[in-house]
Amino acid sequence: MKLDGKTLRLVNGYLAERRADVVRDLSRLIRVPSVRSDPEPGAPYGAACLAGLSEAIALFRENGFDAKASEGNYYGIATYGEGDRSVGLFGHTDVVPVGDGWEYCPPFEPAEIDGCLVGRGSVDNKAAIVISLYVMRAVRDLSLPIGGKLVAFIGAAEETGMEDVASFVRENPMPDFSLVPDNDYPVSLGEKGICRFYVRSRDRFSDILSFAGGLAFNVVLDRAEITLRADSAVARALPGAIAGNSAFSLSENEGVLTLTATGVTSHASIPEKSVNAAKQACDLLLSLNSLGEGDRAILTRASDLLSGVHGEPFGLANDDPFFGPVTTANGIVSTDEGRLVLSFDLRYGTTVSAARVEEKIGETLARVSFDLVSIDNDEGFRLPEDSPAAGAVLATYRDLTGDANATPYYSGGGTYARHLKNAFSVGTSLPGYPMLKMRPGHGGEHQPDEAINVDALLGAAAMTLAMASALLDTL
């Protein structure tokens, strides 16, 4: 059933009347600090992720829907409707680590400010869980004959490997179509390949005791700490080297000097405006004449690997006609028995093969005396633009927004869509609504002060319902 103007007004009115409920329910989910940790019995992604999954399932049940966790608590499912035709609505309750520098509220104590809800997961991706819930509520409460069944998938490990959706695919029939509100509008018809890998220097540090920072592959590193013996020549040179530079600070404890470098974070898929803290620290230390030759060689090579955000360090600079440039981002740095360890998140279009990516990485590491520690390489995908389903989704967006020139795009982000058939990733926020004015590096997904405009979320819920109905009409 295509939503006509009268029905759409009815849906928008229904959602607007429940704005306070939406804020309450999203805030409830945000309050769960669902960052992945070590597995426990019955909690494959850690206790906090299980708590997030359980809270979302409880929310669906309290609203009268059939909802349950999978055996082993790998994911959850909530359903509404009957029939053989189905549309999946995919969201996840897990979040990336919070990071530092939150200014508007603590990350798991959400606050509504000027119509925007601030808190970790407000956009990525607890908003999608609330969208799924209110789409199902609207269909049920307004008795909308959309002509099929809605299947809400509640994930708990999207940010850290997507084992949750892999389990779902093994254990359940695939929905005929799926919508994944974890991206942007109007609709993504493909996603880049994502190659995540760790590298380690072959040589060991001498002056540097440790170099550490970051917790996730897919967040540009915005804070790194380097420790040195306080009586070393390098340590003695640092106060003068950082004078007047707010990106660095020093502290000393029991004969150990800690240099803290601060950058600007972003999602790994859009690193262009980020500032990597590890790169800053490497370049600062390299500017010191007192740095030993062994450490200088390691940091020089590391700085080279951290230079450029479009694949240049690995010889993979490529401008794909659909996906745009390759992106590279570093999210984690550590030391392993004195050797420097760096993570990389490299994203590439469909004109580059996974094998070619791995070949170039290997060639680069051999040249700079770093070894590959581990690698996980997942090729991307691209859907045909001329399919009836893609046309239905795009036409729905154009009709409801009045934007006749809206065109599909191809995404650098990785969503559940890459593991599903006939899946389209869309937004959690309808465009055109004001956001809080924040300084660079704040307000977006994976950033401090992550925030969503509540009315934009309500618009996205109405859009998701309309798209789901349009997809069922194509069957």
C-alpha positions in Angstrom: 0.0 0.0 0.0 1.5 3.3 -1.1 0.9 5.9 1.6 -1.3 8.6 0.2 -1.3 12.2 1.5 -4.1 11.6 3.9 -2.5 8.5 5.4 0.9 10.2 5.6 -0.6 13.1 7.5 -2.3 10.5 9.9 1.1 8.8 10.5 2.9 12.1 11.1 0.2 13.2 13.5 0.4 9.9 15.3 4.2 10.2 15.7 4.1 13.9 16.7 1.6 13.1 19.5 4.1 10.6 20.9 7.2 12.8 20.7 7.7 12.7 24.5 7.4 8.9 24.4 10.1 8.7 21.7 12.4 10.9 23.8 11.7 8.8 26.8 12.3 5.5 25.0 15.5 6.6 23.2 16.8 8.0 26.4 16.1 4.7 28.2 18.2 2.9 25.6 21.0 5.5 25.7 21.4 5.1 29.4 22.7 1.5 28.9 26.5 1.7 28.4 26.4 -1.0 25.8 30.1 -1.0 24.7 31.5 -4.5 23.9 33.6 -6.3 26.5 34.9 -9.8 27.1 32.3 -12.5 26.7 30.6 -14.1 29.6 28.1 -17.0 29.9 25.0 -16.0 28.1 26.6 -12.7 27.1 28.7 -13.3 23.9 29.6 -9.6 23.5 29.9 -8.8 27.2 27.5 -7.9 30.0 26.9 -4.3 28.9 25.9 -5.4 25.3 23.5 -8.0 26.7 22.0 -5.3 28.9 21.4 -3.1 25.9 19.9 -6.0 23.9 17.6 -7.0 26.8 16.5 -3.4 27.3 15.4 -3.1 23.7 13.6 -6.4 23.8 11.8 -5.3 26.9 10.8 -2.1 25.2 9.1 -4.0 22.3 7.4 -6.4 24.7 6.0 -3.6 26.9 4.5 -2.2 23.7 2.7 -5.4 23.0 5.0 -7.0 20.4 6.3 -10.5 20.1 10.0 -10.0 20.9 12.7 -12.4 22.0 16.4 -12.9 22.1 18.1 -15.7 20.0 19.5 -18.7 21.8 22.7 -17.6 23.3 21.7 -13.9 23.2 23.4 -13.1 20.0 20.6 -10.8 18.7 16.9 -10.1 19.2 13.8 -10.2 16.9 10.5 -8.5 17.2 7.7 -9.0 14.7 4.3 -7.7 13.7 1.9 -8.7 11.0 1.2 -11.8 9.0 1.7 -13.3 5.6 4.6 -14.5 3.4 5.9 -11.1 2.4 8.2 -9.4 4.8 10.4 -6.3 5.3 13.2 -6.3 7.8 14.0 -3.3 9.9 17.6 -3.5 11.2 19.1 -1.6 14.1 21.7 -2.2 16.8 22.0 -1.4 20.5 25.8 -1.6 20.8 27.9 1.6 20.6 31.5 2.6 20.2 33.5 3.6 23.2 32.6 7.1 24.5 36.0 8.8 24.3 36.8 12.1 26.0 35.7 15.7 25.7 31.9 15.4 26.2 30.6 19.0 26.9 26.8 18.9 26.9 26.2 15.9 29.1 27.8 12.6 30.2 27.7 10.1 27.4 25.1 7.8 29.0 23.1 10.5 30.8 21.1 11.9 27.8 19.9 15.4 27.7 17.4 17.1 25.3 18.8 20.5 24.3 17.1 22.8 21.8 15.1 19.9 20.3 18.1 17.6 20.1 18.8 14.5 22.2 22.5 14.2 23.1 24.1 10.9 24.2 26.2 8.0 22.9 24.0 6.0 20.5 21.5 8.7 19.9 22.2 8.5 16.2 24.3 5.3 15.9 22.2 3.4 16.3 19.7 3.3 19.1 17.6 5.7 17.1 17.0 2.9 14.6 15.6 0.7 17.3 13.2 3.4 18.3 12.3 3.9 14.6 11.5 0.2 14.2 9.4 0.3 17.4 7.3 3.3 16.3 6.9 2.1 12.7 5.4 -1.1 14.1 3.3 0.8 16.6 1.9 3.1 13.9 1.1 0.2 11.5 -0.7 -1.6 14.4 -2.5 1.3 16.1 -3.6 3.0 12.8 -4.6 -0.3 11.2 -2.5 0.4 8.1 -2.9 -2.4 5.5 0.7 -2.5 4.4 0.4 -6.0 3.0 3.1 -7.9 4.8 5.0 -8.6 8.0 7.5 -6.4 9.7 10.6 -8.0 11.3 12.7 -5.8 13.6 16.2 -7.1 14.1 17.9 -5.9 17.3 21.6 -6.2 17.0 24.3 -6.1 19.7 27.6 -6.4 17.9 27.4 -4.2 14.8 30.3 -2.0 15.7 32.7 -4.9 16.4 32.3 -7.5 13.7 28.6 -8.1 13.0 28.6 -11.6 14.3 25.0 -10.9 15.4 23.6 -10.5 11.9 25.7 -13.4 10.7 24.0 -15.6 13.3 20.6 -14.2 12.2 21.3 -15.1 8.6 22.3 -18.6 9.5 19.2 -19.2 11.7 16.3 -17.4 10.0 14.7 -16.9 6.6 15.9 -13.7 5.0 13.2 -10.9 4.7 12.2 -10.2 1.2 13.6 -6.7 1.6 15.3 -4.9 4.4 15.7 -1.3 5.5 18.7 -0.4 7.6 18.4 3.1 9.3 22.1 3.5 10.0 23.2 5.8 7.2 22.0 8.9 5.3 19.1 9.8 3.0 17.9 9.3 0.3 19.2 5.7 0.0 22.5 3.9 -0.2 22.8 1.3 -3.0 26.2 -0.1 -2.0 29.0 0.0 0.5 32.7 0.0 0.3 34.9 -2.9 1.2 36.3 -2.7 4.7 39.8 -4.0 5.5 40.8 -3.8 9.2 44.3 -4.8 10.2 47.0 -4.5 12.9 50.6 -3.9 12.1 53.6 -4.1 14.4 57.1 -2.6 14.1 59.9 -5.1 13.9 62.2 -3.0 16.1 61.7 -2.1 19.7 61.7 1.4 21.3 64.6 2.5 23.5 63.6 5.9 24.9 59.8 5.4 24.7 58.4 3.2 27.4 54.8 3.0 26.0 52.6 4.5 23.3 48.9 3.9 23.7 45.5 5.1 22.8 42.1 4.3 21.3 39.6 1.4 21.7 38.0 0.9 18.3 39.0 0.4 14.6 36.2 2.6 13.2 36.9 5.8 15.2 39.8 8.1 14.3 42.3 8.2 17.3 41.9 11.5 19.1 44.0 10.8 22.2 47.3 9.1 22.7 49.7 8.9 25.6 53.4 8.3 25.4 55.5 7.6 28.4 59.3 8.2 28.8 61.7 8.2 31.7 61.5 11.7 33.2 65.3 11.9 33.3 65.9 11.1 29.6 67.1 13.8 27.2 63.9 13.5 25.2 61.7 14.1 28.3 63.8 17.1 29.2 63.3 18.6 25.8 59.5 18.2 25.7 58.4 21.1 27.8 60.0 23.6 25.5 58.8 21.7 22.4 55.1 21.8 23.4 55.0 25.4 24.8 52.0 27.2 23.5 50.6 24.1 21.7 47.2 23.1 23.2 47.3 19.8 21.4 49.8 18.5 23.9 50.1 18.2 27.7 52.7 16.7 30.1 52.4 15.1 33.5 55.0 13.3 35.7 54.6 10.5 38.3 57.3 8.5 40.0 60.0 9.3 37.5 57.8 8.7 34.4 56.8 11.5 32.1 53.5 11.2 30.2 53.0 13.1 27.0 49.3 13.4 26.0 48.4 14.2 22.4 44.9 15.3 21.5 43.4 15.3 18.0 40.0 15.6 16.4 38.0 12.3 16.0 35.5 11.2 13.3 33.9 8.1 12.0 36.6 6.1 10.1 34.6 6.3 6.9 34.9 10.1 6.8 38.4 10.9 8.1 39.0 14.0 6.0 38.4 16.5 8.8 39.9 14.5 11.6 43.3 15.0 13.2 45.0 11.8 14.3 46.6 12.1 17.8 49.2 9.4 17.1 50.4 11.1 14.0 50.7 14.4 16.0 52.7 12.7 18.7 55.1 11.0 16.2 55.8 14.3 14.4 56.4 16.1 17.7 58.9 13.5 18.9 60.6 13.5 15.6 61.2 17.2 15.9 63.5 16.6 18.9 67.2 16.3 18.2 67.6 14.2 21.4 65.4 11.4 20.1 67.6 8.2 19.6 68.1 6.9 16.1 66.3 3.6 16.8 63.1 5.3 18.0 63.4 7.9 15.3 63.4 5.1 12.6 60.2 3.5 14.1 58.4 6.8 14.5 59.4 8.0 11.0 57.9 4.8 9.5 54.8 5.1 11.7 54.3 8.8 10.7 54.5 7.7 7.0 51.8 5.1 7.6 49.6 7.6 9.3 50.1 10.2 6.6 47.1 10.8 4.3 43.6 9.6 4.7 42.9 8.3 1.1 45.1 5.2 0.9 48.3 7.0 0.0 50.5 5.3 2.6 49.6 1.9 1.1 49.8 2.8 -2.5 46.0 2.5 -2.8 44.9 6.0 -3.6 41.9 5.4 -5.9 38.9 7.5 -6.9 36.0 5.0 -7.5 33.3 6.3 -9.9 30.6 5.2 -7.5 32.2 5.2 -4.1 34.7 8.0 -4.3 38.2 7.8 -2.8 39.7 5.1 -0.7 39.8 6.1 3.0 42.3 5.0 5.7 42.0 5.7 9.4 43.9 4.7 12.5 41.9 4.1 15.7 44.2 2.2 18.1 47.9 2.4 19.0 49.7 0.3 21.6 53.1 -1.3 22.4 53.8 -5.0 22.5 57.1 -5.8 24.3 58.5 -2.5 23.1 57.2 -2.8 19.5 54.7 -0.2 18.2 51.3 -1.6 17.2 48.9 0.4 14.9 45.4 -0.5 13.7 44.0 0.6 10.3 40.5 0.8 8.9 40.8 0.9 5.1 37.7 1.3 2.9 37.7 0.8 -0.8 35.2 0.7 -3.7 34.3 -2.1 -6.0 36.8 -1.2 -8.7 39.6 -2.5 -6.3 39.7 -6.2 -5.4 40.2 -7.5 -1.9 43.2 -9.4 -3.1 44.8 -6.2 -4.5 44.3 -4.4 -1.3 46.0 -7.1 0.7 48.8 -7.3 -1.9 49.6 -3.6 -1.6 49.4 -3.6 2.2 52.0 -6.4 2.2 54.3 -4.6 -0.1 54.1 -1.4 2.0 54.8 -3.2 5.3 57.8 -5.0 3.9 59.3 -1.7 2.8 58.8 0.1 6.2 59.8 -2.8 8.5 56.4 -3.5 10.0 54.7 -6.9 10.2 51.1 -7.7 9.6 49.6 -9.0 12.9 46.1 -9.7 11.8 43.7 -8.8 9.0 39.9 -9.0 8.3 38.9 -8.0 4.8 35.2 -7.8 3.8 34.5 -6.8 0.2 31.8 -4.3 -0.5 28.7 -4.5 -2.8 26.7 -2.4 -5.3 23.0 -2.9 -6.1 21.6 -2.2 -9.5 20.0 1.3 -9.7 17.3 0.2 -12.1 15.7 -2.5 -9.9 12.0 -2.0 -9.0 12.9 -2.1 -5.3 15.5 0.6 -5.6 13.1 2.7 -7.7 10.4 2.3 -5.1 12.6 3.4 -2.2 13.9 6.4 -4.1 10.5 7.4 -5.4 9.1 7.3 -1.9 11.8 9.7 -0.7 11.2 12.1 -3.6 7.4 12.1 -3.1 7.5 12.6 0.6 10.2 15.3 0.6 9.3 17.0 -2.7 13.0 16.7 -3.7 12.6 15.5 -7.3 16.3 15.6 -7.8 17.3 13.3 -5.0 19.7 10.6 -6.2 21.0 7.4 -4.6 24.5 7.3 -3.3 27.2 4.7 -2.4 28.4 4.6 1.1 31.8 4.4 2.8 30.2 3.1 6.0 29.6 -0.5 6.8 26.1 -1.5 7.9 24.0 -4.7 8.2 23.0 -4.2 4.6 26.2 -5.8 3.4 25.1 -9.2 4.9 21.5 -9.2 3.7 19.7 -9.6 0.3 17.8 -6.7 -1.2 18.8 -4.4 1.7 18.9 -0.6 1.6 20.5 1.6 4.2 18.9 4.9 4.9 19.0 7.6 7.6 17.9 8.0 11.2 17.3 11.7 10.7 15.3 13.3 7.9 17.2 16.3 6.4 16.2 19.9 7.0 16.1 20.0 10.7 18.5 22.2 12.8 21.3 20.7 14.8 23.1 22.0 17.8 26.0 24.2 16.8 29.1 22.4 18.2 32.8 22.8 17.6 34.5 20.5 15.1 34.8 16.9 16.1 31.5 17.0 18.2 27.9 16.0 17.5 28.2 13.2 14.9 28.2 9.5 15.2 31.3 8.1 16.9 32.1 11.7 18.2 31.7 13.3 21.6 28.3 14.9 22.2 26.7 12.6 19.6 23.2 14.1 19.0 20.0 13.7 17.0 17.2 16.2 16.3 14.1 14.5 17.7 11.7 15.9 15.0 14.1 14.6 12.3 14.0 11.2 13.9 10.1 11.3 13.8 10.4 12.2 10.2 12.7 9.3 9.6 10.2 6.9 11.2 7.4 8.1 8.9 9.8 7.7 5.9 10.8 4.2 7.0 7.2 3.2 7.2 6.4 4.6 3.8 9.5 2.9 2.3 8.6 -0.5 3.8 5.1 -0.2 2.4 6.4 0.7 -1.0 8.8 -2.3 -1.0 6.0 -4.7 -0.2 4.1 -3.3 -3.1 6.8 -4.4 -5.5 6.3 -8.1 -4.6 
